[in-house]
């Protein structure tokens, strides 16, 4: 028996998070990592009371885009400078299930 998913059951859509550096905080308050068997880079731990929390980043979010640059073919080494060398960045992130549809 097959039923269509209701709008409440649908996977969350990718979202825009405005990440800003704080003058009194070292870094952004999250770590970036790869997951075995999954393409892309993901948000790992998120520090409490950090710019990452203020930007609504969540552990497990996959980074899709930084500014105007899509992340699909980039590695961790090439992504981090895009994120860290700016006072503010727009990140498009989403749960892996929503992005891989």
C-alpha positions, -999 to +999 in steps of 0.1 A: +000+000+000+015+033-011+004+067+003+017+101-006+036+120+021+017+148+037+033+182+039+040+175+076+060+143+067+082+160+040+119+164+047+129+199+057+140+222+029+175+237+027+177+271+045+199+302+045+219+308+077+236+342+082+269+334+100+287+364+115+319+366+135+317+381+169+345+403+182+345+385+216+343+350+203+372+329+188+359+314+155+323+306+147+315+279+172+312+248+151+334+221+135+331+209+099+335+172+091+329+146+064+308+115+071+318+081+058+295+071+029+280+106+025+290+132+000+296+167+013+307+185+044+286+185+075+283+207+107+296+187+136+295+199+172+280+234+177+292+254+207+265+268+230+262+306+229+282+309+197+278+326+163+268+292+149+238+289+173+228+325+165+229+316+128+207+285+135+233+260+124+225+225+137+247+193+140+242+172+110+235+201+086+252+197+052+267+228+038+254+233+003+266+268-006+288+295+010+281+330-004+277+324-041+298+293-042+283+258-044+301+233-023+294+201-042+329+195-056+350+212-029+369+195-002+372+204+035+405+222+029+390+244+002+358+251+020+371+264+053+388+295+039+356+305+022+338+303+056+365+317+078+379+346+058+349+368+061+332+388+089+299+374+077+287+347+054+254+334+041+254+296+043+228+275+027+225+243+047+201+215+049+195+180+062+211+153+040+177+137+033+163+170+019+193+177-003+196+142-018+161+141-031 
